[in-house]
Amino acid sequence: MIKGIGIDAVELSRIKKIIEEKPQFVKRVLTPKEFAVFQSLSKHRQVEYLGGRFACKEAFSKAYGTGIGAVTFQEIEVLNNEKGAPIVTMSPFTEGQAFVSITHTDTTAFAQIILEI
């Protein structure tokens, strides 16, 4: 049974500007494991990665029914499985499974989360 669905979109130009002007924001959004992945990427890919993870966490908070604030960025972790697909590896949603999808265009990152009991 589906408990919640969330979707979010982020403009990558906004993420690029934030990385350049407020680099501390990256560590506020990404968990230590996500940050380690972020650091291994090219500058262009860092923008996509942060945009995608930010969108995931916003989408998760919508699916969870709380919004960011009641659930923090650090409580939600999205890494990749052995095939490269994004998976939620940490979250406050413990009563079921979280499914995630991320996609990018040249200008936008999108994420969708489905929480299933």
Backbone as JSON Lines, residues from 0, in Angstrom:
{"i":0,"aa":"M","n":[0.84,-1.18,0.0],"ca":[0.0,0.0,0.0],"c":[0.9,1.26,0.0]}
{"i":1,"aa":"I","n":[0.54,2.22,-0.8],"ca":[1.31,3.46,-0.87],"c":[0.92,4.38,0.29]}
{"i":2,"aa":"K","n":[1.93,4.82,1.03],"ca":[1.72,5.77,2.13],"c":[1.84,7.2,1.64]}
{"i":3,"aa":"G","n":[2.74,7.44,0.67],"ca":[2.93,8.79,0.18],"c":[3.74,8.85,-1.09]}
{"i":4,"aa":"I","n":[3.5,9.9,-1.85],"ca":[4.25,10.17,-3.08],"c":[4.72,11.62,-3.02]}
{"i":5,"aa":"G","n":[5.97,11.83,-3.37],"ca":[6.51,13.19,-3.41],"c":[7.33,13.4,-4.66]}
{"i":6,"aa":"I","n":[7.3,14.61,-5.16],"ca":[8.08,14.95,-6.35],"c":[8.67,16.35,-6.14]}
{"i":7,"aa":"D","n":[9.84,16.58,-6.71],"ca":[10.45,17.91,-6.6],"c":[11.34,18.15,-7.81]}
{"i":8,"aa":"A","n":[11.5,19.4,-8.16],"ca":[12.37,19.82,-9.26],"c":[13.25,20.96,-8.77]}
{"i":9,"aa":"V","n":[14.5,20.97,-9.22],"ca":[15.47,21.98,-8.81],"c":[16.18,22.52,-10.04]}
{"i":10,"aa":"E","n":[16.29,23.83,-10.14],"ca":[17.03,24.46,-11.24],"c":[18.53,24.31,-10.97]}
{"i":11,"aa":"L","n":[19.24,23.72,-11.91],"ca":[20.66,23.46,-11.71],"c":[21.49,24.74,-11.67]}
{"i":12,"aa":"S","n":[21.04,25.8,-12.33],"ca":[21.77,27.07,-12.26],"c":[21.76,27.62,-10.83]}
{"i":13,"aa":"R","n":[20.66,27.4,-10.14],"ca":[20.55,27.83,-8.73],"c":[21.5,27.02,-7.85]}
{"i":14,"aa":"I","n":[21.59,25.72,-8.11],"ca":[22.48,24.85,-7.34],"c":[23.93,25.24,-7.59]}
{"i":15,"aa":"K","n":[24.28,25.51,-8.85],"ca":[25.66,25.91,-9.18],"c":[26.03,27.19,-8.45]}
{"i":16,"aa":"K","n":[25.13,28.14,-8.42],"ca":[25.38,29.41,-7.74],"c":[25.55,29.21,-6.23]}
{"i":17,"aa":"I","n":[24.74,28.33,-5.66],"ca":[24.84,28.05,-4.22],"c":[26.19,27.4,-3.91]}
{"i":18,"aa":"I","n":[26.62,26.44,-4.73],"ca":[27.91,25.78,-4.51],"c":[29.04,26.81,-4.53]}
{"i":19,"aa":"E","n":[28.97,27.76,-5.47],"ca":[30.02,28.78,-5.6],"c":[29.98,29.8,-4.47]}
{"i":20,"aa":"E","n":[28.79,30.23,-4.07],"ca":[28.67,31.32,-3.1],"c":[28.52,30.87,-1.66]}
{"i":21,"aa":"K","n":[27.96,29.69,-1.44],"ca":[27.74,29.18,-0.08],"c":[28.14,27.71,-0.01]}
{"i":22,"aa":"P","n":[29.44,27.41,-0.12],"ca":[29.88,26.02,-0.16],"c":[29.49,25.2,1.07]}
{"i":23,"aa":"Q","n":[29.26,25.86,2.21],"ca":[28.84,25.15,3.42],"c":[27.46,24.51,3.26]}
{"i":24,"aa":"F","n":[26.67,25.01,2.31],"ca":[25.34,24.46,2.04],"c":[25.43,22.99,1.62]}
{"i":25,"aa":"V","n":[26.49,22.65,0.91],"ca":[26.66,21.27,0.42],"c":[26.65,20.3,1.6]}
{"i":26,"aa":"K","n":[27.42,20.6,2.64],"ca":[27.48,19.71,3.81],"c":[26.2,19.77,4.64]}
{"i":27,"aa":"R","n":[25.43,20.81,4.5],"ca":[24.15,20.89,5.19],"c":[23.13,19.94,4.55]}
{"i":28,"aa":"V","n":[23.23,19.77,3.24],"ca":[22.28,18.92,2.51],"c":[22.74,17.47,2.47]}
{"i":29,"aa":"L","n":[24.03,17.24,2.22],"ca":[24.53,15.88,2.02],"c":[25.03,15.25,3.32]}
{"i":30,"aa":"T","n":[24.73,13.97,3.49],"ca":[25.29,13.21,4.61],"c":[26.78,12.99,4.32]}
{"i":31,"aa":"P","n":[27.55,12.56,5.31],"ca":[28.98,12.31,5.06],"c":[29.24,11.33,3.9]}
{"i":32,"aa":"K","n":[28.45,10.27,3.78],"ca":[28.64,9.32,2.67],"c":[28.3,9.97,1.33]}
{"i":33,"aa":"E","n":[27.23,10.75,1.29],"ca":[26.87,11.45,0.05],"c":[27.95,12.48,-0.31]}
{"i":34,"aa":"F","n":[28.48,13.16,0.71],"ca":[29.51,14.16,0.48],"c":[30.78,13.53,-0.09]}
{"i":35,"aa":"A","n":[31.12,12.34,0.37],"ca":[32.29,11.63,-0.17],"c":[32.12,11.36,-1.66]}
{"i":36,"aa":"V","n":[30.92,10.96,-2.07],"ca":[30.64,10.75,-3.5],"c":[30.75,12.08,-4.24]}
{"i":37,"aa":"F","n":[30.13,13.13,-3.69],"ca":[30.15,14.48,-4.28],"c":[31.58,14.93,-4.58]}
{"i":38,"aa":"Q","n":[32.48,14.73,-3.62],"ca":[33.86,15.18,-3.78],"c":[34.59,14.44,-4.9]}
{"i":39,"aa":"S","n":[34.16,13.24,-5.24],"ca":[34.85,12.45,-6.27],"c":[34.41,12.82,-7.69]}
{"i":40,"aa":"L","n":[33.43,13.71,-7.81],"ca":[32.84,14.03,-9.11],"c":[33.45,15.28,-9.73]}
{"i":41,"aa":"S","n":[33.3,15.41,-11.05],"ca":[33.7,16.64,-11.74],"c":[32.79,17.78,-11.29]}
{"i":42,"aa":"K","n":[33.2,19.0,-11.54],"ca":[32.39,20.17,-11.12],"c":[30.99,20.13,-11.71]}
{"i":43,"aa":"H","n":[30.88,19.81,-13.0],"ca":[29.56,19.74,-13.65],"c":[28.7,18.66,-13.01]}
{"i":44,"aa":"R","n":[29.29,17.51,-12.78],"ca":[28.55,16.39,-12.19],"c":[28.19,16.68,-10.73]}
{"i":45,"aa":"Q","n":[29.02,17.45,-10.01],"ca":[28.7,17.84,-8.63],"c":[27.38,18.62,-8.58]}
{"i":46,"aa":"V","n":[27.19,19.51,-9.55],"ca":[25.96,20.3,-9.61],"c":[24.76,19.38,-9.81]}
{"i":47,"aa":"E","n":[24.87,18.45,-10.73],"ca":[23.77,17.5,-10.97],"c":[23.51,16.63,-9.74]}
{"i":48,"aa":"Y","n":[24.58,16.16,-9.13],"ca":[24.45,15.28,-7.97],"c":[23.77,16.0,-6.8]}
{"i":49,"aa":"L","n":[24.26,17.2,-6.48],"ca":[23.66,17.94,-5.37],"c":[22.21,18.3,-5.69]}
{"i":50,"aa":"G","n":[21.96,18.73,-6.92],"ca":[20.58,19.05,-7.32],"c":[19.66,17.84,-7.19]}
{"i":51,"aa":"G","n":[20.14,16.7,-7.63],"ca":[19.34,15.48,-7.53],"c":[19.08,15.06,-6.1]}
{"i":52,"aa":"R","n":[20.11,15.13,-5.25],"ca":[19.93,14.75,-3.84],"c":[19.04,15.75,-3.12]}
{"i":53,"aa":"F","n":[19.2,17.03,-3.41],"ca":[18.33,18.04,-2.81],"c":[16.87,17.76,-3.19]}
{"i":54,"aa":"A","n":[16.63,17.51,-4.48],"ca":[15.27,17.21,-4.95],"c":[14.73,15.95,-4.28]}
{"i":55,"aa":"C","n":[15.58,14.93,-4.12],"ca":[15.15,13.68,-3.45],"c":[14.69,13.95,-2.03]}
{"i":56,"aa":"K","n":[15.46,14.73,-1.32],"ca":[15.14,14.97,0.09],"c":[13.88,15.82,0.23]}
{"i":57,"aa":"E","n":[13.7,16.77,-0.65],"ca":[12.46,17.55,-0.66],"c":[11.27,16.65,-1.02]}
{"i":58,"aa":"A","n":[11.44,15.8,-2.04],"ca":[10.38,14.89,-2.44],"c":[10.05,13.91,-1.31]}
{"i":59,"aa":"F","n":[11.08,13.43,-0.63],"ca":[10.85,12.52,0.5],"c":[10.01,13.2,1.57]}
{"i":60,"aa":"S","n":[10.36,14.42,1.92],"ca":[9.63,15.12,2.98],"c":[8.17,15.34,2.61]}
{"i":61,"aa":"K","n":[7.91,15.53,1.33],"ca":[6.53,15.68,0.85],"c":[5.79,14.34,0.94]}
{"i":62,"aa":"A","n":[6.44,13.26,0.51],"ca":[5.81,11.94,0.59],"c":[5.57,11.54,2.04]}
{"i":63,"aa":"Y","n":[6.47,11.93,2.91],"ca":[6.38,11.6,4.34],"c":[5.31,12.44,5.03]}
{"i":64,"aa":"G","n":[4.95,13.55,4.4],"ca":[3.87,14.39,4.9],"c":[4.28,15.46,5.88]}
{"i":65,"aa":"T","n":[5.58,15.76,5.94],"ca":[6.05,16.72,6.93],"c":[6.66,17.98,6.33]}
{"i":66,"aa":"G","n":[7.29,17.83,5.19],"ca":[8.09,18.93,4.64],"c":[9.44,18.97,5.35]}
{"i":67,"aa":"I","n":[10.42,19.61,4.7],"ca":[11.74,19.77,5.31],"c":[11.58,20.71,6.5]}
{"i":68,"aa":"G","n":[12.22,20.38,7.56],"ca":[12.1,21.12,8.82],"c":[11.77,20.12,9.9]}
{"i":69,"aa":"A","n":[10.63,19.45,9.75],"ca":[10.28,18.37,10.67],"c":[11.2,17.17,10.42]}
{"i":70,"aa":"V","n":[11.62,16.99,9.19],"ca":[12.62,16.0,8.79],"c":[13.78,16.8,8.21]}
{"i":71,"aa":"T","n":[14.99,16.5,8.65],"ca":[16.14,17.27,8.16],"c":[16.81,16.58,6.97]}
{"i":72,"aa":"F","n":[17.6,17.34,6.24],"ca":[18.37,16.8,5.12],"c":[19.28,15.66,5.59]}
{"i":73,"aa":"Q","n":[19.84,15.79,6.79],"ca":[20.78,14.79,7.3],"c":[20.11,13.48,7.71]}
{"i":74,"aa":"E","n":[18.8,13.48,7.86],"ca":[18.07,12.26,8.22],"c":[17.75,11.39,7.0]}
{"i":75,"aa":"I","n":[17.97,11.92,5.81],"ca":[17.65,11.21,4.57],"c":[18.94,11.05,3.77]}
{"i":76,"aa":"E","n":[19.22,9.81,3.39],"ca":[20.43,9.55,2.6],"c":[20.05,8.78,1.35]}
{"i":77,"aa":"V","n":[20.57,9.24,0.21],"ca":[20.32,8.58,-1.07],"c":[21.67,8.29,-1.71]}
{"i":78,"aa":"L","n":[21.98,7.01,-1.79],"ca":[23.22,6.57,-2.44],"c":[22.84,5.75,-3.67]}
{"i":79,"aa":"N","n":[23.8,5.12,-4.3],"ca":[23.52,4.29,-5.47],"c":[23.79,2.83,-5.13]}
{"i":80,"aa":"N","n":[22.98,1.94,-5.69],"ca":[23.24,0.52,-5.5],"c":[24.36,0.07,-6.44]}
{"i":81,"aa":"E","n":[24.64,-1.22,-6.45],"ca":[25.76,-1.75,-7.24],"c":[25.57,-1.56,-8.74]}
{"i":82,"aa":"K","n":[24.33,-1.35,-9.18],"ca":[24.07,-1.12,-10.61],"c":[24.01,0.37,-10.95]}
{"i":83,"aa":"G","n":[24.14,1.23,-9.94],"ca":[24.12,2.67,-10.17],"c":[22.78,3.34,-9.94]}
{"i":84,"aa":"A","n":[21.76,2.57,-9.6],"ca":[20.44,3.15,-9.36],"c":[20.39,3.8,-7.98]}
{"i":85,"aa":"P","n":[19.73,4.96,-7.85],"ca":[19.63,5.6,-6.55],"c":[18.73,4.78,-5.61]}
{"i":86,"aa":"I","n":[19.13,4.7,-4.35],"ca":[18.33,4.03,-3.32],"c":[18.38,4.86,-2.03]}
{"i":87,"aa":"V","n":[17.29,4.84,-1.3],"ca":[17.25,5.5,0.0],"c":[17.89,4.55,1.0]}
{"i":88,"aa":"T","n":[19.02,4.96,1.57],"ca":[19.75,4.1,2.49],"c":[19.52,4.48,3.95]}
{"i":89,"aa":"M","n":[18.94,5.65,4.18],"ca":[18.65,6.09,5.54],"c":[17.49,7.08,5.48]}
{"i":90,"aa":"S","n":[16.53,6.89,6.41],"ca":[15.41,7.83,6.5],"c":[14.62,7.54,7.78]}
{"i":91,"aa":"P","n":[13.76,8.47,8.17],"ca":[12.9,8.21,9.33],"c":[11.73,7.29,9.01]}
{"i":92,"aa":"F","n":[11.55,6.94,7.75],"ca":[10.46,6.05,7.34],"c":[10.91,4.61,7.55]}
{"i":93,"aa":"T","n":[10.5,4.01,8.66],"ca":[10.97,2.68,9.04],"c":[9.9,1.6,8.89]}
{"i":94,"aa":"E","n":[8.68,2.0,8.59],"ca":[7.59,1.02,8.52],"c":[7.39,0.41,7.14]}
{"i":95,"aa":"G","n":[8.25,0.73,6.19],"ca":[8.09,0.2,4.85],"c":[9.3,0.48,3.99]}
{"i":96,"aa":"Q","n":[9.08,0.57,2.7],"ca":[10.14,0.81,1.74],"c":[9.98,2.15,1.04]}
{"i":97,"aa":"A","n":[11.11,2.78,0.72],"ca":[11.11,4.03,-0.04],"c":[11.71,3.75,-1.42]}
{"i":98,"aa":"F","n":[11.03,4.18,-2.46],"ca":[11.51,4.02,-3.83],"c":[11.8,5.41,-4.38]}
{"i":99,"aa":"V","n":[12.92,5.55,-5.09],"ca":[13.35,6.85,-5.58],"c":[13.73,6.78,-7.06]}
{"i":100,"aa":"S","n":[13.44,7.86,-7.76],"ca":[13.89,8.02,-9.14],"c":[14.39,9.45,-9.3]}
{"i":101,"aa":"I","n":[15.53,9.58,-9.97],"ca":[16.13,10.9,-10.22],"c":[16.4,11.01,-11.72]}
{"i":102,"aa":"T","n":[16.14,12.19,-12.28],"ca":[16.5,12.44,-13.67],"c":[16.95,13.9,-13.79]}
{"i":103,"aa":"H","n":[17.7,14.16,-14.85],"ca":[18.24,15.51,-15.1],"c":[17.99,15.9,-16.55]}
{"i":104,"aa":"T","n":[17.83,17.2,-16.75],"ca":[17.96,17.78,-18.08],"c":[19.18,18.69,-18.01]}
{"i":105,"aa":"D","n":[19.42,19.46,-19.03],"ca":[20.54,20.41,-18.98],"c":[20.33,21.48,-17.92]}
{"i":106,"aa":"T","n":[19.07,21.73,-17.55],"ca":[18.77,22.85,-16.66],"c":[18.12,22.46,-15.34]}
{"i":107,"aa":"T","n":[17.62,21.24,-15.22],"ca":[16.8,20.9,-14.06],"c":[17.08,19.47,-13.59]}
{"i":108,"aa":"A","n":[17.0,19.27,-12.27],"ca":[17.04,17.93,-11.68],"c":[15.65,17.66,-11.1]}
{"i":109,"aa":"F","n":[15.16,16.45,-11.32],"ca":[13.85,16.04,-10.82],"c":[14.02,14.78,-9.98]}
{"i":110,"aa":"A","n":[13.21,14.64,-8.94],"ca":[13.21,13.41,-8.14],"c":[11.79,13.08,-7.73]}
{"i":111,"aa":"Q","n":[11.53,11.79,-7.66],"ca":[10.24,11.31,-7.17],"c":[10.49,10.23,-6.13]}
{"i":112,"aa":"I","n":[9.71,10.25,-5.07],"ca":[9.8,9.26,-4.0],"c":[8.42,8.65,-3.81]}
{"i":113,"aa":"I","n":[8.39,7.34,-3.65],"ca":[7.17,6.64,-3.27],"c":[7.47,5.88,-1.99]}
{"i":114,"aa":"L","n":[6.65,6.11,-0.98],"ca":[6.77,5.38,0.28],"c":[5.69,4.32,0.31]}
{"i":115,"aa":"E","n":[6.11,3.08,0.53],"ca":[5.18,1.96,0.49],"c":[5.24,1.2,1.82]}
{"i":116,"aa":"I","n":[4.06,0.86,2.32],"ca":[3.97,0.07,3.55],"c":[3.8,-1.37,3.17]}
